[in-house]
Amino acid sequence: MTYPVIDYLSIHFMYYPACRVSKGDARRCGTIGVLSKARGNGLSDLGDALRTRRYLLARGVFLVLLLAMVAVPASAEELPFETASLSEGDFSGMSMLYRRSALFLRFDVMTLDVRFGPEDANRLREVAAADAESARLEHRLAETAIEATNAFVRLRFLREIDVDHFVDEARKSTRRVYEAGIIEHDVYVDILRELPGWYGFLEDRNIQSGDELLYRVQGDTLHSVYRSSTGRILQEQVRVSASHRLSLLGSYFAPKSEFRRGLIRSLFTD
């Protein structure tokens, strides 16, 4: 997976081994042992019990975490639709981290992953081989990606986003798709009218960090799912429309898209 849920996990447990202080041997248990010797066997037994309890508790917590990680590995993440027909290997996927700037700050907004089926991956490979030295390579690859008919798109949000701001950005993206001639004017107008309703369910919560927006393209069928960071599906829609498929993929690969260059470059760097 390009952007795993858990990149690195470090668990540190510190505990004192159970020990019983005997005459002339207090220093082996450090300060606690010295105090135990000074105050008698009763305190020594209590210290032993507390240290043993800490050790058992730490070991129990570690085992629970370990079992949880084994039981639900990140690579076995369930998706709400079929992805077995997607390709693996070169030219089968693109990915990028999308960031925005505000004053002197840059912050992560979301990760974006696009995967393709074997036929579409082969077309991308053929274009790259034929135009390897061409200045038009990025454009040709983007055109090929827009025409894909077997694809999967995942947006994973990394921060809270106001839903009204998100809808505004979606309008701008759709306009870029229209201006590039990818969709007709009537389709453009329809999408602008429908956008607020598509994301109306987010009005009371906005987009939260960890939420995902998933799309599955199969032919002209576009299956979209919005799910929370806990895996709960908040919205699911299915549309059968070549125009909606082109609008979706065009929003990532149209000439003025903010995602196009990063995604295309990832074909040669991932």
C-alpha positions in Angstrom: 0.0 0.0 0.0 1.3 3.4 -0.9 0.2 5.2 2.2 -0.2 2.7 5.0 -2.4 3.6 7.9 0.5 2.8 10.3 3.9 3.9 9.0 5.9 3.1 12.2 5.0 1.7 15.5 7.4 1.7 18.4 6.3 0.3 21.8 8.6 0.7 24.8 7.9 -1.0 28.1 10.1 -0.5 31.1 9.6 -2.7 34.2 11.6 -3.9 37.1 12.1 -7.6 37.4 10.6 -9.2 40.5 13.3 -9.7 43.1 13.5 -10.4 46.8 16.1 -8.6 48.9 18.3 -10.7 51.0 21.0 -9.8 53.4 24.0 -8.2 51.6 22.2 -8.2 48.3 20.1 -5.1 48.4 22.0 -3.2 45.7 20.9 -5.6 43.0 17.4 -4.1 43.2 18.4 -0.5 43.2 16.9 2.1 45.5 13.7 0.2 45.9 15.7 -2.8 47.2 17.6 -0.6 49.7 14.4 0.8 51.1 12.9 -2.6 51.3 15.9 -3.9 53.3 15.8 -0.9 55.6 12.1 -1.3 56.3 11.8 -5.0 56.6 10.5 -8.0 54.7 6.9 -6.8 54.6 7.8 -3.8 52.4 10.0 -6.1 50.3 7.1 -8.4 49.6 4.9 -5.5 48.7 7.5 -4.1 46.3 7.9 -7.5 44.7 4.2 -7.8 44.2 3.9 -4.3 42.6 6.8 -4.9 40.3 5.4 -8.2 39.2 2.1 -6.7 38.6 3.6 -3.9 36.4 5.4 -6.5 34.4 2.4 -8.7 33.9 0.3 -5.6 32.9 2.9 -4.4 30.4 3.2 -7.9 28.9 -0.6 -8.2 28.6 -1.0 -4.8 26.9 1.8 -5.7 24.4 0.1 -9.1 23.6 -3.2 -7.4 23.0 -1.7 -4.9 20.6 0.3 -7.5 18.8 -2.8 -9.7 18.4 -4.8 -6.8 17.1 -2.1 -5.9 14.5 -2.0 -9.6 13.3 -5.7 -9.9 13.2 -6.3 -6.8 11.1 -3.2 -6.2 8.9 -3.2 -2.9 6.9 -2.7 -4.9 3.7 -5.9 -6.8 4.2 -8.0 -3.7 4.4 -11.5 -4.4 3.1 -13.0 -2.3 0.3 -16.7 -2.0 -0.4 -16.3 -3.2 -4.0 -14.4 -5.6 -6.2 -10.8 -4.7 -7.0 -9.4 -8.1 -8.1 -9.5 -7.1 -11.7 -7.1 -4.3 -11.2 -3.5 -4.7 -12.4 -0.3 -4.9 -10.4 3.2 -3.8 -11.3 4.5 -1.0 -13.6 2.1 1.6 -14.8 -0.8 0.1 -12.9 -1.0 2.8 -10.3 -0.3 6.4 -9.4 -0.1 8.1 -6.0 0.7 11.4 -4.5 0.5 13.5 -1.3 -1.4 16.7 -1.8 -0.3 19.7 0.2 -1.5 23.3 0.4 0.3 26.5 1.5 -0.9 29.3 3.8 1.4 32.2 4.5 4.7 30.6 5.4 3.2 27.2 6.3 2.6 24.1 4.2 0.3 21.4 5.4 -0.8 17.9 4.3 -4.4 17.8 3.0 -4.8 14.3 1.6 -3.3 11.3 -0.2 -4.5 10.4 -3.6 -4.2 6.9 -5.1 -5.3 5.8 -8.6 -5.1 2.2 -9.8 -5.9 0.8 -13.3 -6.9 -2.4 -14.8 -4.6 -4.5 -17.1 -5.8 -3.0 -20.4 -5.5 0.6 -19.2 -2.1 -0.1 -17.6 -0.9 -1.5 -20.9 -2.0 1.6 -22.7 -0.1 3.8 -20.3 3.0 1.6 -20.7 2.7 1.8 -24.5 2.4 5.5 -24.5 5.4 5.9 -22.2 7.5 3.6 -24.5 6.5 5.4 -27.7 6.9 9.0 -26.4 9.7 8.5 -23.9 11.6 11.5 -25.2 8.6 13.7 -26.1 7.7 16.9 -24.4 4.0 15.8 -24.8 4.5 12.7 -22.7 2.7 14.0 -19.7 -0.2 15.2 -21.8 -0.5 11.8 -23.6 -0.4 9.8 -20.4 -3.0 12.1 -18.8 -5.3 11.6 -21.8 -4.9 7.9 -21.6 -5.7 7.9 -17.8 -8.9 10.0 -18.4 -10.2 7.4 -20.9 -9.7 4.5 -18.4 -12.7 2.2 -18.0 -11.3 0.0 -15.2 -10.0 2.1 -12.4 -10.0 2.7 -8.6 -9.5 6.1 -6.9 -9.0 6.7 -3.2 -8.8 10.0 -1.4 -7.7 9.8 2.2 -8.1 13.0 4.1 -5.3 14.0 6.5 -7.1 16.9 8.3 -10.5 18.4 8.9 -11.9 20.3 5.9 -15.0 22.5 5.8 -17.5 20.8 3.5 -18.5 24.2 1.9 -14.8 24.8 1.0 -14.6 21.2 -0.4 -17.6 21.8 -2.6 -16.2 25.1 -3.8 -12.9 23.3 -4.8 -15.0 20.6 -6.5 -16.7 23.3 -8.6 -13.4 24.7 -9.7 -12.1 21.2 -10.6 -15.3 20.5 -12.6 -14.9 23.8 -14.5 -11.3 22.8 -15.4 -12.7 19.6 -16.8 -15.3 21.4 -18.9 -12.8 24.0 -20.2 -10.5 21.2 -21.3 -13.4 19.9 -23.5 -13.7 16.6 -21.5 -17.4 17.0 -20.7 -20.2 18.9 -22.5 -21.8 22.1 -21.2 -25.1 20.5 -20.1 -23.2 17.9 -18.1 -21.1 20.6 -16.5 -24.2 22.5 -15.4 -25.9 19.4 -14.1 -22.8 18.5 -11.9 -22.6 22.0 -10.5 -26.3 21.8 -9.5 -25.9 18.4 -7.9 -22.7 18.9 -6.0 -24.1 20.5 -2.8 -26.6 17.6 -2.5 -23.9 15.0 -3.0 -22.1 16.2 0.1 -25.0 17.5 2.1 -24.7 14.6 4.6 -21.4 16.2 5.8 -23.0 19.5 6.8 -23.1 18.6 10.5 -19.6 17.0 10.7 -17.5 18.3 7.9 -14.7 16.1 6.5 -12.6 14.6 9.3 -9.0 13.4 9.3 -9.0 9.7 8.3 -12.2 9.9 6.2 -12.0 8.3 2.7 -13.7 9.0 -0.6 -13.5 5.9 -2.8 -14.5 5.5 -6.5 -14.7 2.4 -8.6 -14.9 2.8 -12.4 -16.1 -0.2 -14.4 -17.1 0.6 -17.9 -19.4 3.6 -17.6 -20.5 2.6 -14.1 -19.2 4.9 -11.4 -19.5 3.5 -7.8 -18.7 6.1 -5.1 -18.4 5.5 -1.4 -17.7 7.9 1.5 -16.6 6.3 4.7 -15.5 7.6 8.0 -12.1 6.9 9.7 -13.8 4.2 11.7 -14.9 2.4 8.5 -18.5 3.4 8.7 -20.1 4.1 5.2 -21.8 7.5 5.3 -22.9 7.6 1.7 -22.9 5.2 -1.3 -24.0 6.1 -4.8 -23.9 4.3 -8.2 -24.2 6.2 -11.5 -24.1 4.8 -15.0 -22.8 7.6 -17.1 -19.8 8.0 -19.4 -19.9 11.8 -18.6 -19.6 11.3 -14.9 -16.7 8.8 -15.4 -14.9 11.3 -17.6 -15.6 14.1 -15.1 -14.1 12.1 -12.2 -10.9 11.1 -14.0 -10.7 14.5 -15.7 -10.6 16.2 -12.3 -7.3 14.5 -11.6 -5.8 14.6 -15.1 -7.1 17.7 -16.9 -4.4 20.2 -18.1 -4.8 22.6 -15.2 -5.5 20.0 -12.5 -3.5 20.4 -9.3 -3.1 16.6 -9.2 -2.0 15.8 -12.7 1.7 16.4 -12.6 2.2 14.7 -9.2 0.3 11.6 -10.3 2.0 11.3 -13.7 5.4 11.7 -12.1 4.7 8.9 -9.6 4.5 6.4 -12.6 8.3 6.8 -12.9 9.3 7.2 -9.2 7.2 4.8 -7.2 
